Amino acid sequence: MREVAQRVGITERAVQRIVLDLVEGGFLKREKVGRHNRYRIVSDQQLRHPIEAHRQIGDLLGLISPEEASP
């Protein structure tokens, strides 16, 4: 999370809040690996805004990086 915070230009605490929101919303799955967490994107999760609710996370990822859209 530290690396993400540095790359994006926000605090590590802000990254933690965003990740928690994504986990609680079902967009990320958290897996405990020893003392660390590993996160997996749930690509078939529907977007939450009503205008985009007919779309899935994988659709958005496909626009950004086609190889990342595949589960």
QUIQUI-V595484 format. One record per helix or strand of 2 or more residues. SS is the DSSP state (@ for helix, = for strand). FROM is the first residue (numbers start at 1). TO is the last residue. If there is no record, write none. Layout:
SS | FROM | TO
SS | FROM | TO
This chain:
@ | 2 | 8
@ | 12 | 24
= | 28 | 33
= | 36 | 41
@ | 57 | 64
@ | 66 | 68
